[in-house]
Amino acid sequence: MRMKDSNLKIYLASGDDGQRKVLQANLELLTHQVELSTSSPAVMIRRCQENPPDIAVVGTRFESDDCFKLLNELSELNVCPAVAVLEHQDIDRSHRLMADQVMGVLVQPVNDRDLRTAIYLARRRFDQSTLMKQRIDELKETLENIDDESEEASHE
């Protein structure tokens, strides 16, 4: 069902140009395609809505929004897994992350091995979450059908 974990389409957002360049270089070492590299949370959200990536990687130091707001918006969209790359001082605030689709959290400095592991786990958790939601929908539909059948039987 899932493609292999190389040549993934990655969207990258960080308000820090240096951090963004280092992350992009590490992602490219893993043979991923960084199709978006932006300092704008709004651009990241719009592109994820229009054409979701295989994974979103979100750094820190945005001018207008903080990374937690962007990560929570991505979680609410529920279109792709996300990995947060936080700075050490941000860890105490990481409770602000919604649990759903923020699938991985790394602390700077990161390297390609850290990213490989976080991406792998984030994608697997996203797949599991998607399958669980599908199963819940199937069970709800089955229960509705049972309710409909029992209601019809009671009217006969």
C-alpha positions as CSV (number, residue, x, y, z in Angstrom):
1,M,0.0,0.0,0.0
2,R,2.8,2.4,0.9
3,M,5.7,3.4,-1.3
4,K,9.2,2.9,-0.1
5,D,10.8,5.5,2.2
6,S,13.0,7.1,-0.4
7,N,12.3,9.6,-3.1
8,L,9.5,11.0,-1.0
9,K,7.8,14.3,-1.8
10,I,8.7,16.6,1.2
11,Y,7.4,20.0,2.1
12,L,9.8,21.8,4.5
13,A,9.0,25.0,6.5
14,S,11.2,26.8,8.8
15,G,11.6,30.5,9.7
16,D,15.3,30.1,10.0
17,D,17.1,30.1,6.6
18,G,20.1,28.3,8.0
19,Q,18.0,25.5,9.7
20,R,16.0,25.2,6.5
21,K,19.1,24.7,4.3
22,V,20.6,22.1,6.7
23,L,17.3,20.2,6.9
24,Q,17.0,20.3,3.1
25,A,20.5,19.0,2.6
26,N,19.9,16.2,5.1
27,L,16.6,15.2,3.4
28,E,18.3,15.2,0.0
29,L,21.1,12.9,1.4
30,L,18.2,10.5,2.0
31,T,17.2,10.9,-1.7
32,H,14.0,12.7,-1.0
33,Q,12.6,15.5,-3.2
34,V,12.1,18.7,-1.3
35,E,9.4,20.2,-3.5
36,L,8.7,23.1,-1.1
37,S,11.1,24.9,1.1
38,T,9.4,28.0,2.7
39,S,9.6,30.3,5.6
40,S,5.8,30.9,5.4
41,P,3.4,28.9,7.5
42,A,0.6,30.1,5.2
43,V,2.3,28.8,2.1
44,M,2.9,25.4,3.8
45,I,-0.8,25.1,4.8
46,R,-2.0,26.1,1.3
47,R,0.3,23.7,-0.5
48,C,-0.6,20.8,1.8
49,Q,-4.3,21.4,1.1
50,E,-3.8,21.6,-2.6
51,N,-1.4,18.8,-3.1
52,P,-0.4,16.9,0.1
53,P,3.2,15.8,0.3
54,D,4.4,12.3,1.5
55,I,5.6,14.1,4.7
56,A,5.8,17.7,6.1
57,V,8.9,18.7,8.0
58,V,8.4,21.8,10.2
59,G,11.2,23.7,11.9
60,T,11.1,26.8,14.1
61,R,11.5,30.6,14.2
62,F,8.7,31.8,12.1
63,E,8.1,35.5,12.0
64,S,4.4,35.7,12.4
65,D,3.3,32.3,13.8
66,D,5.0,29.8,16.1
67,C,5.8,26.3,14.9
68,F,3.2,24.8,17.3
69,K,0.4,26.7,15.6
70,L,1.5,25.5,12.2
71,L,1.9,21.9,13.4
72,N,-1.6,21.9,14.9
73,E,-3.1,23.3,11.7
74,L,-1.4,20.5,9.7
75,S,-2.8,18.0,12.2
76,E,-6.3,19.4,11.8
77,L,-6.0,19.1,8.0
78,N,-5.0,15.4,8.4
79,V,-3.6,15.1,4.9
80,C,-0.1,14.0,5.6
81,P,2.2,13.0,8.5
82,A,4.4,15.7,10.0
83,V,7.7,15.8,11.7
84,A,8.6,18.7,14.0
85,V,12.2,19.8,14.3
86,L,12.3,21.8,17.5
87,E,15.0,23.6,19.4
88,H,16.0,22.5,22.8
89,Q,14.2,25.3,24.5
90,D,11.0,24.4,22.7
91,I,10.7,21.0,24.3
92,D,9.0,22.3,27.4
93,R,6.3,23.8,25.2
94,S,5.8,20.6,23.1
95,H,2.7,19.7,25.1
96,R,1.0,22.3,22.8
97,L,1.2,19.8,19.9
98,M,-2.0,17.9,19.1
99,A,-1.3,14.2,19.4
100,D,-3.0,13.2,16.1
101,Q,-0.9,13.8,13.0
102,V,2.3,15.3,14.5
103,M,4.0,11.9,14.3
104,G,7.6,12.7,15.0
105,V,9.5,15.2,17.1
106,L,13.2,15.8,16.8
107,V,15.5,18.2,18.7
108,Q,18.2,20.3,16.9
109,P,20.8,19.5,15.8
110,V,19.5,16.7,13.6
111,N,21.2,14.6,10.9
112,D,20.1,12.4,8.1
113,R,19.8,9.3,10.4
114,D,17.6,11.1,12.8
115,L,15.4,12.3,9.9
116,R,15.2,8.8,8.3
117,T,14.0,7.3,11.6
118,A,11.5,10.0,12.3
119,I,10.1,9.9,8.8
120,Y,9.8,6.2,8.8
121,L,7.9,6.2,12.1
122,A,5.7,9.2,11.2
123,R,4.6,7.5,8.0
124,R,3.8,4.2,9.7
125,R,1.8,5.9,12.4
126,F,-0.1,8.0,9.8
127,D,-0.9,4.8,7.9
128,Q,-2.1,3.1,11.1
129,S,-4.2,6.1,12.0
130,T,-5.8,6.2,8.6
131,L,-6.6,2.5,8.7
132,M,-8.1,2.8,12.2
133,K,-10.3,5.7,11.0
134,Q,-11.5,3.6,8.0
135,R,-12.3,0.7,10.3
136,I,-14.2,2.9,12.7
137,D,-16.2,4.3,9.7
138,E,-16.9,0.7,8.5
139,L,-18.1,-0.3,12.0
140,K,-20.3,2.7,12.3
141,E,-21.9,1.9,9.0
142,T,-22.4,-1.7,10.0
143,L,-24.1,-0.6,13.3
144,E,-26.3,1.8,11.4
145,N,-27.4,-1.0,9.1
146,I,-28.2,-3.3,12.0
147,D,-30.2,-0.5,13.7
148,D,-32.1,0.1,10.4
149,E,-32.8,-3.7,10.1
150,S,-34.0,-4.0,13.7
151,E,-36.2,-0.9,13.3
152,E,-37.8,-2.4,10.1
153,A,-38.3,-5.7,11.9
154,S,-40.1,-4.0,14.8
155,H,-42.5,-2.4,12.5
156,E,-43.6,-5.6,10.8
